[in-house]
Amino acid sequence: QVQLVESGGGLVQAGGSLRLSCAASGRSFSNYAMGWFRQAPGKERESVAAISWSGGATGYADSAKGRFTISRDDFKNTVYLQMNNLKPEDTAVYYCAAKRDNGGGYYYRRSAYNYWGQGTQVTVSS
């Protein structure tokens, strides 16, 4: 079992930055691939970024490439999403997710993940 708690959301002006954190409880965090998703009002939840259990592989949605960076610190059982040059269209609730994995990959599909956090709101004003 893994429990996930996101933090770091807030209100920021366009062009600003935020760093989201996702703290995981439970054992064997290093055996989990992790992902960040977001859901804007009236829209489907979509993948933003993902990272393998080792941290050696990462992937990004086109909307995040060049602006967002996913990373993990297994000593702190935490995964991060550094978001730079934020745009109003980045406004959403951001969720982290965990998938027990030993394949070494990263995953974009929502259905691949076993555990989800409650989300943190990110609002970008123009």
N, C-alpha and C positions, 0 to 999 in steps of 0.2 A: 504494500500500500504506500502511496505517495500523496502527500497533501501539499498543495501549491498555494502560495499567497503572493499576489502581485502588489507592487507599490511603485511610487514615483510618478504617477500621472498628475495632471494638473492643467492649468490654463497657461498658454504661452502664445506670444505673438508670432505671426508668420515670419519665418526665417530663424526662429529660435531653436533651442535644443532641449531635449529631455532625455534622461536615462531611466528606463524602467528596470525594475528588479523583480525577480521571481524566486522566492525562497522556498525550498523544498524540505519537507520533513520526511523521515523514514530512512530506511537503510538503502544502501546500494544506489545512491543517486548517480554515481558514475556509470551505471549500467543502463541509463535512460537517455535516449535521444529526446531532444527538446524542441519545442516550436513556439513561436509567437503568432497569434492570430489577432484579427480585429473585426469588429462588427459595428457598422454605422447604422443609425436609425433607418429602418425600412430596407436594409440590405442584408445579404447573406454574410455569414462569418467567412472571412477569407484569410488565407495564409499570408504572413508578412515575411517571416524568416524562420529558418530551421537550422539545427546544429546536431551533428552526430554525437554519440555517447563519448567519443574521445575528444571532441572539439576539433578534430582534424579536417572535418568537412562541414561546409556551411552553404546555404542556399538562400536566395532572396527572390521575392516577387519583383516583377519589373518596376512596380511603383516605389520599391524600397532601395533598389540598387543605386549605389553611389551616395546614399543619404543615411541609411541605417546600417548598424553593425551589431550582429549577435555574438555573444561570447559567453563563456561559462567558467566558473570557479568551483571546482569540485571540493576544495577544502572548505568552502563556505556553503556548499550545497545551493548555489545560486546561479541563475542564468540572467543575463542582462540584454537589454536592447537599447543601444545608443542611437538616438534619433536626432539628426541634424537637419538644418534647412527645412524645418517643418512647414507644411502647407495647410490651408484650411481643409482640404480634402483628406487630410490625415486624421481629422476629428473622428473619434470612435472609442468604443470600449475595447481595450487591449487585454487579451487573455494569453496566459502561457499554458502549455500542455506538455505532457510527458508520455513517452512510449518506451516500455521496456524493450531493449534491443541489444543484440550482439552482432548485428550485421554490418555496422559501421557506416550506415547511410544516414541521410536526413530525409524528412518526410513533409510533404505539403498537404496531404489529404487529411481532413478533419477526422475521418473514420479510422485513421491509423493510430490515433492517440487514445490512451487508456484513462488518463487523469487530466483534469482541468482545474484551473484556478477560478476565482470569482470575478476577476477582471478589475481593471483600473481605467478610469475615464481620462482620456486625453482630448483636450479642446484647443484648437488652434484658431486664433482670431486673425482676421485680415486687417 
